[in-house]
């Protein structure tokens, strides 16, 4: 479970990224966070990933206030969150296989487990045949599928996807969203930040709408309304 | 850190060294240049101080005694001199030994040997050859000889000047001693400045290389890698850079000293810097290796700190 408790992020009096945002996400939920650029979607996710600190309020991951976790323990909590970005953020000097394996190596997994899990996940995203390609040899859609494989390989509690389809064509977009749905069907919480109307309307899942840093709508089976 | 993490850090260090081909080569090159300077300075200054010491070794002072001076008193003066803190060594040369040395030196020269026969008696006086710990001390030693209670047995010339070679060579010895101490100081300052420049250039290069990887570092952190796991491969790369650079530098220094040695051996009175380099090649390689690895690892360690903030 993830809980945002009256979270505000103020950069300056004229630049308020988030204002008093509170909501809860249940395990197994697929939640979309929508809003125009600058509505605060990315800031919200950054706070959850402890890439940034709230001006006031707290963010709970299960019973942990994530911003109270000591620096050296942050990797432990990050291993329980899989992240997917708009710009993929794969490690350029590592092959698709190595990128996925890196997440497990960083977590100290045994070699045998890595040899077993990585091909399985690459198979799931349909990229086993390109496992030994470097990121620059892959298309955008393929890169994003590697990123999703990396995000889910360590069986995290939540997958956080920040505009994962922003750089993709409609067909690839559909594939990525289907993948995220599949991940959710297998029992993992998915948080999707997007401003793509088509996606939201086809998903028919919970939608949280942000506007100028405020939470203005929170609907089960929501639609994209702005 | 457990074994499996250590092995993975080693693996990624090696892999990224090879995959970063151009950047790795550039870093090795710059570290090589840096430790090349350090190597040149180390060899140069050791060589210089070797030359200085050997010049100092050549400076000594001799005191000549009257032929009538009893040997027992000369030996007791020798003992007194040896007790002085300024004195490093005293050597007694008797009149007979001086004659023998003279004969040997002029073994082929009949005219000189015949003139010795004409003189008949041994024309040489016995003497003490005194070496000071440091050339600036000769003044004090010669004063001790002149003013001390042994003045009566010292030979003197017609004007009453005691026969102590310091007085005769005073100017040269003083000049030499101040020249030597100045060149020691300048050598040290130049080495220090060169070493600092070398360190700064190498650090900047490594920092630039790591700056290039800053996005990767932040991704690794978001994927849940610990600081040690992110930092490790960079440090391994630093070690590899240092090792390769030290071999490379040795290969560069070899012809450099060969050339310098060829051109300058005449200047230094036959002492060849190339021979010095070759006979100390293992110590020099060790210094280069330590300097190179330290430079590579420390630069990486300091440079990566700022990108491990989140």
HADDOCK unambig.tbl for C-alpha pairs under 7 A between the chains (distance, minus, plus):
assign (segid A and resid 51 and name CA) (segid B and resid 310 and name CA) 6.23 0.50 0.50
assign (segid A and resid 75 and name CA) (segid B and resid 221 and name CA) 6.97 0.50 0.50
assign (segid A and resid 75 and name CA) (segid B and resid 224 and name CA) 4.16 0.50 0.50
assign (segid A and resid 75 and name CA) (segid B and resid 225 and name CA) 5.78 0.50 0.50
assign (segid A and resid 75 and name CA) (segid B and resid 226 and name CA) 5.64 0.50 0.50
assign (segid A and resid 76 and name CA) (segid B and resid 224 and name CA) 6.50 0.50 0.50
assign (segid A and resid 78 and name CA) (segid B and resid 222 and name CA) 6.30 0.50 0.50
assign (segid A and resid 78 and name CA) (segid B and resid 223 and name CA) 6.37 0.50 0.50
assign (segid A and resid 78 and name CA) (segid B and resid 224 and name CA) 4.84 0.50 0.50
assign (segid A and resid 79 and name CA) (segid B and resid 223 and name CA) 6.28 0.50 0.50
assign (segid A and resid 79 and name CA) (segid B and resid 224 and name CA) 4.77 0.50 0.50
assign (segid A and resid 89 and name CA) (segid B and resid 219 and name CA) 6.66 0.50 0.50
assign (segid A and resid 91 and name CA) (segid B and resid 216 and name CA) 5.85 0.50 0.50
assign (segid A and resid 93 and name CA) (segid B and resid 19 and name CA) 6.61 0.50 0.50
assign (segid A and resid 103 and name CA) (segid B and resid 223 and name CA) 5.80 0.50 0.50
assign (segid A and resid 106 and name CA) (segid B and resid 224 and name CA) 6.47 0.50 0.50
assign (segid A and resid 106 and name CA) (segid B and resid 225 and name CA) 4.61 0.50 0.50
assign (segid A and resid 106 and name CA) (segid B and resid 226 and name CA) 6.97 0.50 0.50
assign (segid A and resid 106 and name CA) (segid B and resid 229 and name CA) 6.78 0.50 0.50
assign (segid A and resid 107 and name CA) (segid B and resid 224 and name CA) 6.94 0.50 0.50
assign (segid A and resid 107 and name CA) (segid B and resid 225 and name CA) 6.76 0.50 0.50
assign (segid A and resid 108 and name CA) (segid B and resid 5 and name CA) 6.71 0.50 0.50
